[in-house]
Amino acid sequence: MTLTRATLGSFRTAHAAWLFGLFAFFLPTATWNPVSRFDLTRAVVEHRAVTIDPYVTSTGDRAFAQEHWYTDKAPIPSLVAVPVYALIALAQRARGASVSYDAYGTTLHPAVRLVPNHAFQQALYGCSLATSGVAGVAIGLLLFELLRRRTNSVTAFLASTLVVLGTPLFPYSTSFYSHVPSAALLLGAVVLLDGRGKRPLDAPPSPASVRGAGLCLTLATGCEYLVAAPVALIGLSFLLWSQPTDRWRHLRNLAVGGALPAIVIGGYHAAAFGAPWRTGYSFITNPEFASGQASGLFGIRLPTFAGTWGLTVGTRRGLFYIAPIAVLGVVFGIAHVKRRRDWAFGVGLATFALLVWLNAGYYMWWGGAAAGPRHLIPALPFLAAGVMLGLRAPQLWVRGMTLLAGVISVAHFTAITAVGIEAPERGELLYHYAWSRLLAGKLATFQGGSNLGLKLGLKGAASLLPLVLWGIGGAAYLFRQLQASSRRLAPDNVKKPRPARAPSASSR
């Protein structure tokens, strides 16, 4: 199906609003990881500094260097949220409110329980939407574009939606973590470098596209240090895939695009930790974390069976267990890459394999209190090629199986997101945690977490009714918009018979 530019613009706007509404329905919890990032944002706005000394009791994800406390996280998400928090703080001061909290814990185990006030909840919510929420929307739009270059618009929309809402991308688009922004930036770089459907396959991307990709790849590393390995893989793969005569020019443009964010990231590290190459993980104070990080390379060793099993099929965090659509995404995705020699999804699936390999050897492979294998999230968008292939299969049963797996996956992650994405470190994730709590009406029981249904006064599982109505109604509207465009454009898509040519003079 072909969409006109005006129709495509209207669809993208509605698509973005629909996804943003889904992510904005949930209010994030005030736990260590998001609060640590929020602390840096507060420090920049309130004190024009990068030290989090005034808020150090609010999180255990912290580093101590040069006689000051800092977040141990990569800085880009916190810095991106600065203008949003500045506006929120200004509005709160105008009505006499300010961010505060009560923290309960010890020096060794700080912030065992954090009780944020209403202003804190509002500000954390705004920062989450400005970073992870916007990034989740960007992934939906970018995936739709990448798939639309390979299939019809209806299939592209359905495949991209099942991957965004049927994997850990969904819950982590609702909280101030770095995984979804990293995923959006990696995907953005690949979309910029991908030539399928927008130019001849043997034509190189424009210098502006390559510089944009360099910008995205460097920012991704500044969101989450672990993605430095996928960033290197994508960059090297692109250079090797290019014509030998173009490689030096592409490398130069990648470097030019990444220069400014590299300066910002290195400058932050130098100010906080004394050198551009030092990170907060070298200065963490939690004995358990410090011991784990000291083993191997930043806590990463050779993959273990426990880690590999746990990340893939284990009931504690296994991606294929909680998201059956991911199984088809991998299996059918490999088939698609082999058949079509598709660089974009080929490097994406290689990125997924690399993250599995790295995390399977990580000392805390389960990711702490988490909604699934959260450190695999940066590569999850690339499973969409396999979902696309399943939805386009000639066999009806394969298409039905793909759709059923997608619906089940979306249901699972809706339940996990509603109950709380900080699932216990031990125990079965789906039925002993998510579904049992949902059926018992125990939603958003962690510090500061909530949803808009609860805010409206709805109780228990009934609080999800507005989300369900928005999700189903919005999806139906978007499908109708695509189908209406198809009907309007159908006459133009029909091949017209060529008019008979007049005989030439030589044939008369």
C-alpha positions in Angstrom: 0.0 0.0 0.0 1.3 3.5 -0.9 0.6 6.5 1.3 0.6 10.0 0.1 2.9 12.5 2.0 -0.2 14.2 3.6 -1.8 11.0 4.6 1.4 9.6 6.0 2.0 12.8 8.0 -1.6 12.6 9.5 -1.1 8.9 10.3 2.3 9.5 12.0 0.7 12.2 14.2 -2.1 10.0 15.3 0.2 7.0 15.7 2.5 9.1 18.0 -0.4 10.4 20.0 -1.7 6.9 20.5 1.6 5.4 21.7 2.3 8.4 24.0 -1.1 8.0 25.6 -0.4 4.3 26.3 2.9 5.1 28.0 1.6 8.2 29.8 -1.1 6.1 31.5 1.4 4.8 34.0 3.2 6.8 36.7 6.7 5.6 37.5 7.8 4.3 40.9 10.5 6.1 42.9 13.1 3.4 43.0 16.9 3.5 42.9 17.5 3.5 39.1 15.1 6.2 38.0 15.6 8.3 41.1 19.4 8.3 40.6 18.9 9.8 37.1 16.3 12.3 38.5 18.8 13.4 41.2 21.3 14.5 38.5 18.5 16.4 36.7 17.6 18.1 39.9 21.2 19.0 40.7 21.7 20.7 37.3 18.5 22.7 37.6 18.5 23.5 41.3 22.2 23.9 42.0 23.9 24.3 38.5 26.1 21.3 39.5 26.5 17.6 38.8 27.0 16.5 42.4 23.9 14.9 44.0 25.0 15.6 47.6 21.7 17.1 48.7 19.7 14.1 47.5 22.2 11.2 48.2 19.8 9.5 50.7 17.2 9.0 48.0 19.1 6.2 46.1 21.6 3.4 46.4 22.7 3.8 42.7 25.3 6.3 43.5 29.1 6.9 43.2 31.5 8.7 45.6 34.4 10.5 44.0 36.4 13.7 44.8 34.7 14.0 48.1 31.2 14.3 46.5 28.3 12.0 45.5 27.2 11.4 41.9 24.8 9.2 40.1 26.5 6.1 38.8 24.5 6.2 35.6 25.3 7.5 32.2 24.4 11.2 32.0 22.5 11.7 28.7 18.9 10.9 29.9 19.3 13.1 33.0 20.6 16.0 30.9 17.8 15.6 28.3 15.3 15.9 31.1 16.8 19.2 32.4 14.5 21.6 30.4 11.4 19.7 31.3 12.2 19.6 35.0 13.1 23.3 34.9 9.6 24.1 33.6 7.9 21.7 36.1 9.9 23.2 39.0 9.0 26.7 37.9 5.3 25.9 37.8 5.5 24.1 41.2 7.3 27.1 42.8 4.6 29.4 41.4 2.0 27.6 43.5 4.2 27.1 46.5 5.1 23.4 46.0 8.6 21.8 45.9 10.0 18.3 45.5 10.7 16.4 48.8 10.8 12.9 50.1 11.2 10.8 53.2 13.9 8.1 53.0 14.2 5.1 55.2 17.3 3.0 55.2 20.9 2.7 56.5 24.3 3.9 55.3 24.9 0.4 53.9 21.4 0.0 52.4 20.1 3.5 51.7 16.6 4.3 50.5 15.2 0.9 51.3 11.9 2.7 51.2 11.3 6.1 49.6 8.2 8.1 50.2 8.0 10.9 47.6 5.6 13.8 48.0 3.2 14.8 45.2 5.6 17.3 43.6 8.3 14.6 43.5 5.8 12.2 41.7 4.9 14.9 39.2 8.4 15.8 38.4 9.6 12.2 38.1 6.6 11.5 35.8 7.4 14.5 33.6 11.1 13.4 33.3 10.1 9.8 32.5 7.7 11.0 29.7 10.3 13.4 28.3 12.9 10.6 27.9 11.6 7.1 27.9 8.1 8.0 26.8 9.2 10.0 23.9 11.8 7.4 23.0 9.1 4.7 23.0 7.0 6.7 20.6 10.1 7.2 18.4 10.7 3.5 18.3 7.1 2.9 17.1 7.5 5.5 14.4 11.0 4.5 13.3 10.0 0.8 13.2 7.0 1.6 11.1 9.2 3.5 8.6 11.8 0.7 8.5 9.2 -2.0 7.9 7.2 0.2 5.4 10.3 0.1 3.2 9.9 -3.7 3.1 6.1 -4.4 3.2 2.7 -2.8 3.1 1.7 -0.2 5.7 -0.8 -2.4 7.5 1.7 -5.1 8.1 4.3 -2.5 9.1 2.0 -1.0 11.7 0.9 -4.3 13.1 4.4 -5.8 13.4 5.9 -2.6 14.9 3.0 -2.4 17.4 3.4 -6.0 18.6 7.1 -5.6 19.2 6.7 -2.3 21.0 3.8 -3.4 23.3 4.7 -7.1 23.5 8.2 -6.9 24.8 10.0 -5.1 27.7 10.0 -2.0 25.5 6.5 -1.3 26.8 7.1 -1.2 30.6 10.4 0.6 30.3 8.8 3.3 28.1 6.9 4.4 31.3 9.8 5.0 33.6 13.1 7.0 33.9 15.4 4.2 32.8 18.0 4.4 29.9 17.1 1.3 28.0 14.4 2.6 25.7 16.3 5.8 24.8 19.3 3.6 23.9 17.0 1.4 21.8 15.5 4.4 20.0 19.0 5.9 19.2 20.4 2.6 17.9 17.3 2.1 15.8 17.5 5.7 14.6 21.1 5.2 13.4 20.2 2.1 11.5 17.2 3.8 9.8 19.5 6.6 8.7 22.0 4.2 7.2 19.4 1.9 5.7 18.9 2.4 1.9 16.2 -0.2 1.2 13.2 1.3 -0.4 14.4 4.9 -0.4 17.4 4.8 -2.7 19.1 2.3 -5.0 20.6 -0.4 -2.8 24.1 0.2 -4.2 23.9 4.0 -3.6 25.6 5.2 -0.4 23.7 7.2 2.2 24.1 11.0 2.2 26.8 12.6 4.4 24.0 14.1 6.5 22.5 10.7 7.1 25.9 9.3 8.2 26.5 12.2 10.5 23.1 11.8 12.0 23.9 8.1 12.6 27.1 9.1 14.3 25.2 11.4 16.5 22.7 8.7 17.4 25.3 6.1 18.1 27.4 8.3 20.4 24.2 9.5 22.3 23.2 5.8 22.7 26.5 5.1 24.5 25.9 8.2 26.7 22.6 6.8 27.7 23.8 3.3 28.6 27.4 2.3 28.7 26.8 -1.3 27.8 25.6 -0.4 24.3 29.1 0.7 23.4 29.6 -2.8 22.1 26.5 -2.8 19.9 27.5 0.7 18.7 30.9 -0.5 17.6 29.2 -3.5 15.9 26.8 -1.3 14.0 29.5 1.2 12.9 32.0 -1.5 11.9 29.3 -3.5 10.0 28.2 -0.4 8.1 31.8 0.4 7.1 32.4 -3.2 5.9 29.1 -3.3 4.0 30.0 0.0 2.2 32.1 0.2 -0.9 35.8 0.3 -0.1 36.1 3.7 -1.8 33.4 5.2 0.5 34.7 3.9 3.8 37.1 6.7 4.8 34.4 9.3 4.0 31.8 7.4 6.0 34.1 7.0 9.0 34.9 10.7 8.9 31.2 11.6 8.8 30.4 9.2 11.7 33.1 10.9 13.7 31.9 14.4 12.9 28.3 13.5 13.9 29.4 12.0 17.2 31.9 14.7 18.1 29.6 17.1 20.1 27.9 14.4 22.2 31.3 12.8 22.8 32.6 16.2 24.2 29.5 16.5 26.4 29.8 13.0 27.8 33.6 13.2 28.3 33.2 16.6 29.9 30.7 15.3 32.4 33.0 12.3 33.3 36.0 14.6 33.7 34.0 17.0 36.0 32.6 14.2 38.1 35.2 11.5 38.1 38.4 13.2 37.0 38.9 11.9 33.5 36.8 11.6 30.3 37.1 7.8 30.2 36.1 7.2 33.9 32.5 6.4 34.7 30.5 6.2 37.9 30.8 2.4 38.0 34.4 2.8 39.0 33.3 4.7 42.2 30.2 2.8 43.5 30.1 2.3 47.2 27.6 -0.6 47.6 29.9 -3.5 48.5 27.9 -6.1 46.5 27.9 -3.9 43.4 31.5 -3.0 43.8 32.6 -6.6 44.2 30.5 -7.6 41.1 31.9 -4.8 39.0 35.5 -5.7 39.9 35.2 -9.2 38.5 35.9 -9.7 34.8 35.5 -6.6 32.6 33.1 -4.2 34.5 31.4 -7.3 35.9 31.2 -9.1 32.5 32.8 -12.5 32.1 32.2 -15.4 29.7 28.6 -16.4 29.3 27.2 -18.9 31.8 24.5 -21.5 31.3 22.5 -20.0 34.1 22.6 -16.6 32.5 21.9 -17.8 29.0 19.0 -20.0 30.1 17.6 -17.3 32.5 17.7 -14.6 29.8 16.0 -16.7 27.2 13.6 -19.3 28.5 13.8 -19.1 32.3 10.7 -18.3 34.2 12.4 -15.7 36.3 13.4 -13.3 33.5 13.3 -15.3 30.2 12.4 -13.2 27.2 10.9 -16.1 25.2 8.9 -17.2 28.2 7.2 -13.8 28.9 7.2 -12.6 25.3 6.4 -15.5 22.9 6.4 -13.0 20.0 10.1 -12.7 20.5 10.6 -16.4 19.6 9.1 -15.8 16.2 11.0 -12.5 15.9 14.3 -14.3 16.2 13.5 -17.4 14.1 11.6 -15.7 11.3 14.0 -12.7 11.5 17.0 -14.9 10.7 15.1 -16.4 7.7 14.3 -12.9 6.5 17.9 -11.7 6.7 19.2 -14.8 4.9 16.6 -14.6 2.2 16.8 -10.8 1.5 20.4 -10.0 2.6 18.9 -7.2 4.7 21.8 -5.3 6.3 19.6 -3.3 8.7 17.9 -6.2 10.3 21.0 -8.4 10.0 23.1 -6.1 12.1 20.1 -5.7 14.4 19.9 -9.4 15.1 23.6 -9.5 15.5 23.2 -6.8 18.1 20.6 -8.9 19.9 22.9 -11.9 20.0 25.8 -9.7 21.3 23.7 -8.4 24.1 22.6 -11.9 25.1 26.2 -13.0 25.1 27.4 -10.0 27.2 24.5 -10.2 29.7 24.7 -14.0 30.1 28.2 -13.4 31.6 27.2 -10.4 33.7 27.5 -11.0 37.5 23.9 -9.8 37.9 22.4 -11.1 34.6 18.8 -10.9 35.9 19.1 -7.1 36.2 17.9 -6.8 39.8 14.3 -5.9 40.3 13.2 -5.9 36.7 10.3 -6.6 34.3 12.2 -9.2 32.2 15.7 -9.0 30.7 16.0 -5.3 30.7 19.5 -5.1 29.4 18.4 -6.7 26.1 16.0 -3.9 25.4 18.3 -1.8 23.1 18.2 -4.6 20.5 14.5 -5.7 20.8 13.2 -3.4 18.0 15.1 -5.5 15.5 12.9 -8.5 16.2 10.2 -6.8 14.1 11.5 -8.2 10.8 10.6 -11.7 12.0 7.2 -10.6 13.1 6.6 -9.0 9.7 7.6 -12.2 8.0 5.2 -14.2 10.2 2.3 -11.8 9.5 3.0 -12.1 5.7 3.4 -15.9 5.6 1.3 -17.6 2.9 0.1 -20.2 5.4 -2.9 -19.0 7.4 -1.9 -21.0 10.5 1.5 -19.2 10.6 -0.2 -15.8 10.4 -2.7 -16.8 13.1 0.1 -18.1 15.3 2.1 -14.9 14.9 -0.9 -12.7 15.8 -1.8 -14.9 18.8 1.7 -14.8 20.1 1.6 -11.1 19.8 -1.7 -10.7 21.6 -0.5 -12.9 24.4 2.8 -11.0 24.7 0.9 -7.6 24.8 -1.4 -9.0 27.6 1.6 -10.2 29.6 3.4 -6.8 29.5 0.3 -4.9 30.2 -0.1 -6.9 33.4 3.6 -6.5 34.3 3.5 -2.7 33.7 0.2 -2.3 35.7 1.5 -4.2 38.7 4.9 -2.6 38.7 8.1 -3.1 36.6 10.3 -3.6 39.7 9.5 -7.3 40.0 11.2 -9.3 42.8 14.7 -10.6 42.0 13.6 -14.2 42.8 10.6 -16.2 41.7 8.4 -16.8 38.7 7.6 -13.5 36.9 4.4 -14.0 35.1 1.9 -15.9 37.2 3.3 -15.7 40.7 4.0 -12.0 40.4 2.2 -10.1 37.6 -1.1 -12.0 36.9 -1.7 -13.0 40.6 -1.3 -9.4 41.7 -3.4 -8.1 38.9 -6.3 -10.5 39.6 -6.0 -9.6 43.3 -6.2 -5.9 42.5 -2.7 -5.1 43.8 -1.7 -2.5 41.2 1.1 0.0 41.5 2.0 -1.0 45.1 5.6 0.4 44.9 6.8 3.8 46.0 5.0 6.5 44.1 3.7 4.3 41.3 0.2 4.7 40.0 -1.9 4.9 36.9 -4.4 7.4 35.6 -7.3 5.0 36.2 -6.4 4.9 39.9 -6.1 8.7 39.9 -9.6 8.8 38.5 -10.9 6.8 41.4 -11.2 3.4 39.7 -10.2 0.4 41.9 -7.9 -2.6 41.2 -8.0 -4.1 37.7 -10.9 -1.9 36.8 -8.4 1.0 36.7 -7.0 -0.4 33.5 -10.3 0.2 31.7 -9.3 3.6 30.3 -6.1 2.1 29.0 -7.9 -0.8 27.3 -10.4 1.6 25.7 -7.6 3.9 24.5 -5.6 1.0 23.2 -8.4 -0.7 21.3 -10.0 2.5 20.1 -6.8 4.0 18.9 -5.6 0.9 17.1 -9.0 0.6 15.3 -8.8 4.3 14.2 -5.3 3.8 12.9 -6.2 0.7 11.0 -9.2 2.5 9.4 -7.0 5.3 8.4 -4.6 2.9 6.7 -7.4 1.0 5.0 -9.1 4.2 3.8 -5.9 5.4 2.3 -5.5 2.0 0.5 -9.0 2.3 -1.0 -8.5 5.9 -2.1 -5.2 5.0 -3.8 -6.2 1.6 -5.2 -7.0 3.0 -8.7 -3.6 4.6 -8.9 -1.9 1.3 -7.9 -3.6 -0.7 -10.7 -1.3 -1.1 -13.7 -2.9 0.4 -16.8 -2.4 -1.3 -20.1 0.1 0.4 -22.3 -1.4 2.2 -25.3 -0.6 0.6 -28.7 2.4 2.2 -30.3 2.0 3.7 -33.8 4.1 1.8 -36.3 7.3 3.4 -37.2 8.1 4.7 -40.6 10.5 1.8 -41.3 7.8 -0.8 -40.6 5.2 0.7 -42.9 
